[in-house]
Amino acid sequence: MHSSAWGRSAIAAIAAASLLAPATATAEPTTFVTAQPAKTGTCANRPIIERGHVDIAATGGKTDLGIVLKDDTNTTPGVKERRLDSVILGVSDTAKKTRKDVFTNPFFNFVGLAGAPFYFLPKVEDKALLWPGYNTEKVDFADIDGPVTLHIDIAGGPKNGHVAMFHDEFGKFTPLLNTATRDTTIDIDDPTHVHTNWIFTQPGTYALNVWYTARTKTGKDLTSEVQKATFAIGNDAVATAKDTSNCTTPTPQPNPGDDHGTGPSTPGQSGDQSSGSSLGAGATAGIAAAAVIGAGLLALLAANIPAITGWLSNLTGR
């Protein structure tokens, strides 16, 4: 009587405890996660064009407008057209002038007082300098009503830094563009290729937003993409542009799951964990279930010691 009742109780307890165990309680293989060093900010190198012929060129005209940098410098062999933001336009101290002689004309008051330094790119090519122009030869003016307009606006630059473009003929100066006076557009009435004089009033790095606009004869307004042209003005700015340690644009980090050895690929798992072993979730659950089963058996044995004793006596005849 006691023995059969105890046996049935033991079986029921073991069965109930076993229901708490997961279907798979096998420990997963031990894995090791090594901390990865943080990546410093780096950026892709951009070619620096310091001398030779380039044009800020417009294209299109029927249904849209494009903008491109025409590049005849062979800085990158075989590349004749590129985005303005794909290069840095460098101007060395070879272009440095002081405000004297012809530059004492009141037209140049935006440069500063007499003797003030500035940087000058002439309309006539100097083999030692950058020779930038603008170009609308690839625009279909047949469908354009009015001018194609070049826009150049400062997005960032040195303190008191301004950009000016002007013509000079027989001692007469004709302004084309001057950010100091907020004259930031040039109207172009025909397919043309123009080189003119440029002035940068301060050394440093200038970020210029550059784009073209026009209107078609059907009344549609056309606007090209706004591209950012970077001018490094002066030896220091050019040297800084060449020094990749000064780059600040972060390199995109691999997405979770990419096999780049940068840490665990499971979302939510940090890559800066210290080295060490870890058990899988299945192994942890299995240990917990075993503990529950063991505790249940111990409790069952403790509650049925008299019955167990009697059962053993019957077996041994003692």
VENKAZI-V678671 format. One line per field, one symbol per residue. ss: DSSP state (~ for helix, > for strand, _ for the rest). A space follows every 50 residues. Layout:
ss = ???
This chain:
ss = _~~~~~~~~~~~~~~~~~____________>>______________>>>_ _>>>>>>>>>____>>>>>>>_________>>_~~~>>>>>_~~~>>>__ ~~~~_~~~~~~_____>>>>>________>>>>>>>>>>_~~~>___>>> >>>>>>______>>>>>>>__>>>>>>>~~~_>_>>>>____>>>_>>>> ___>>>>>>>>>>>>>____>>>___>>>>>>>_~~~~~~~~_~~~____ __________________________>>__~~~~~~~~~~~~~~~~~~~~ ~~~_~~~~~~~~~~~~__
